[in-house]
């Protein structure tokens, strides 16, 4: 499901795109990565799903939905997927977004129980493990509509 990025995020992306165009002759990309992408994902989740965000103090849980479910948010500006770390605290729910910065839209790739995604990972590992966007899409197709968080603002398709 595609959606227009919230206004505050679109302003940031527009500034990035202006820089990218200005320096196109030297092939600078001004890629959003690392903490910024994660923060953008949480901000978008708060806007679209009315999550109450926890801030950086809660490992494994980024916020809470109106119905009380704990939620982890993953986001990517690439088509590759999202990385996971082994953490003790697991969220009830997971949202994974893909952001297309050039066209200023986002897409919900996964909206469902976090447990289903964690089952695709090994029981133990060191460092980070990635789940591909294709795996997220396959798992998302298996989620019952009653298990999804409802979007709380109008969306564009």
N, C-alpha and C positions, 0 to 999 in steps of 0.2 A: 504494500500500500504506500503510495507516494504522497508527500505533503510538502507544502511550501515552508521553507525555514522561517522561524519567527523573526519579526522585524529587527530585533536587536542583533540577532545572529547574521541576518542578511546584510546589515550595515558593516559588520566586521568582514564578511566574505567579499562585499563590494570593494572595500579598501584593499583587501588582498588581491583581488582581481585587477584593480587599477595599478597596483605595484607590478604585478605580473605582466600586464600589457606594456607598461612604461619601460621595463627592462627586458622585453622579449628579444631584443637583438643580442643579448648576452645569455639568453636561455636560463634565466633565474625563474624558479617555480614558486617560491614562497609557500612551501608545503606546510600545511597544518599537521603537526604530529605530536606524539607524547601526551603530556598532561593537558594541553589545550584541547585536543580532540575529545578526551575523556570528559573534560569540563563542559565542552559544547554538547556532548551527548546527554549529560545530566541536566543541563539547562533546557534542552529541547524536551527531554522526558518530563521535567517539571511543568513546562508549558502545555504539552500535548496531553499528558495524563494526570495533571494536577498532583504530582508527587510532592510530598514534603521531604525535601532533601536533608540528609544527615550531615553533610560536610565531610571532611577528611578523617573524622575521628572513628568511623565505623568500618573496619575492614570487611569486605564481602557484601556489605549492604550500603547502597547509595541513597535509598529513600524508602518512603512508605506510601502505599496507595491509600485512597480514601477508605477502602474496605479493610485496612490494617495489614495487608500483605507486605512483607519486606521485598524490596526490588533491587536488583543489581542492573546497572546500565552499561552496555558496551557500545562503542561507536567506532567507525572507521571511515576514512576518506579514500580508501582504496577498495579494490574488489577482493581482497585476500581473506578477510574474516577478522576474528578477534582473539586476543591472547588471554589466557587464564593462568593464575597462580594458585598454588595449594593454599587454602585458607581454612581455618577452623569453622568460621561462620559462613553458612550457606544461606542465600536468599530464597524466599519462596518463589519468586518470579524473576524473569530475565527479559529485558528489552535490548535488542541489538539493532542499531541504526547504521545505514550507509548514507554518507553525505556526498552529494555531487556539488562541489564548490563552484565549478565553472557555470553551472546552470541554476544554482541557488535552490536546490530542492533536496529533500531527504527521503529516505525510504525505510519503512519498518521491515527488517528482514526476519526478525524473530520476536514474537510476543507470546510467551508461554512459561510454563514451569521451568525454573532453572535446573531442576533435577534431570530433566530429559536431556539437556545439553551436557551436563556433567557426566552422564552415562556414556557419552561418546569419547570421554577422556580416560586415560589409564587411571588406576586407583592411586598410584603414587608416581611422582616424577620430581625432578629438580629444575628450578628456574621457572620458565613459562612454557605453556603448551598452547598451540593455536587450534581453533576450530574454524574450518573453512566456511566461506560464505555459502558454498553449495550445501554443506552439511546443515548449516542454520536454516536454509530454505527448505531442505527435505524435512527437517524436524518441525518447522513451522507449519507445514502442510498437514501434519498429524495432530496439531493442537485443536481441541474442541473449542468452539466459539465461547462457550461458557467459562473456559479456563483463561481467556484473554483479558487483559486490562482494557476497559473501554476508553477510547479516545474522548477527551473532554472538550475539544475545540473543533470547529469545522476544518475539514481537510480538502485538499485538491487532488484529483486523480490525474 
